[in-house]
Amino acid sequence: MDFDAIDDFVYKVIGTIGSDQKNLCSAVDFTLDLAEKKSLSPNDLLDLSNACKQQKMAMEEYVFAKACYIKASGKLREEACFVLGTAAHILGFSLEAEASYLEALKESPENEDVRCAYAELLLELGRIGAADKEYKKVLEASPEHAKANAGYAYLLTEYGYVREAEEHYSKALKANPDYVPARGGYANLLFELGRLRDAEKEYKLAIELDPEDPSLHHNFGVLLSFLGRSSEAEIEYRKTLSLNPRHRRTLFNYGNLLAREGRVSEAEANYMEALALDQNDAKVHSNYANLLARFGRRYEAEMEYKKALSLDPESAEGHYSYGNLLSEIGRFEEAQNQYEKALALNPYYPPIHYSYGLLMRKMGRFDEAKKEYTKAMQLDPDIGSKMTETWIILD
């Protein structure tokens, strides 16, 4: 088949898929019928799937892989099974991804790339012991395997074994210095360890290797924001959103940056977009409430605080911030209740004691106010100079 005919085939399939995952089953059927009419082989379908993977077109990758899987046999079906598993994994079809990985492993137990992909899925599903077992199978056979070392390092990092994690990231990068997940994961680990210059270096190397990875730009932006380099962080957040406008953590963190700079309408727009993607994110509701409270939109702020606390009633910061609003509008007894809840959850957070002391003074309870001020000063001798603003941002 000539290139024009293939382009026409792909164009028609993509048009059938559209932008909705609900169309994928009918798109697979359409692809199978059209491939039959156009005399496309299963191998052609797999090639198209791999081309879509390179372009990060996950739904199209899935459709072509599944069509190939249905038509193929033997070794080609095994290859299609793995490609289908990775596409289903990306799209969040966990059951189908697991079934595909297991079928591929049944046919070829020694396929280390499939086993690593399966381990990654298990880790995402919270099946830590099973993921640990799969990574170790690969590392026993191939101790220098880059994907297995990087994946196992991520698992170790999540559970606090940072020294061992760094060893595995080092092995992964020694085996393949251009393996982006290892480079980016190592950067995240270094950031967590407070080795900020090293983390910045690793993020830059990872982005140089894959400038189109939105997560790399987001994580680098978080580091730059932490370092107080807001203008550079903003560039990274904007780059992330240009690559993935629905990147929820970027919308949240970019909103935080804008809120700190007092760019109210822009911050609000980012928080609203983040909430449109996930209405149940307590931190977004809480930070949005703080933004509204800071700029005098108190009724709206209270609604957001209530929503945040309904989602996360164990948030000391949420109760503290809501207490600040209630104190500001003169609802002292309700404010006292919120501060006391905050202190029960975190008695070692100086701003709560300080703000509670301010409330006690407003209520004329001066001995209790002195007691709270003293506690705040014991925890942080400089607390008085830090309390020019009572609103906080949860990163």
Secondary structure, DSSP 8 states (H G I E B T S, - for coil): --HHHHHHHHHHHHHHHTT-GGGHHHHHHHHHHHHHHHT--HHHHHHHHHHHHHTT-HHHHHHHHHHHHHH--HHHHHHHHHHHHHHHHHTT-HHHHHHHHHHHHHH-TT-HHHHHHHHHHHHHTT-HHHHHHHHHHHHHH-TT-HHHHHHHHHHHHHTT-HHHHHHHHHHHHHH-TT-HHHHHHHHHHHHHTT-HHHHHHHHHHHHHH-TT-HHHHHHHHHHHHHTT-HHHHHHHHHHHHHH-TT-HHHHHHHHHHHHHTT-HHHHHHHHHHHHHH-TT-HHHHHHHHHHHHHTT-HHHHHHHHHHHHHH-TT-HHHHHHHHHHHHHTT-HHHHHHHHHHHHHH-TT-HHHHHHHHHHHHHTT-HHHHHHHHHHHHHH-TTHHHHTT-------
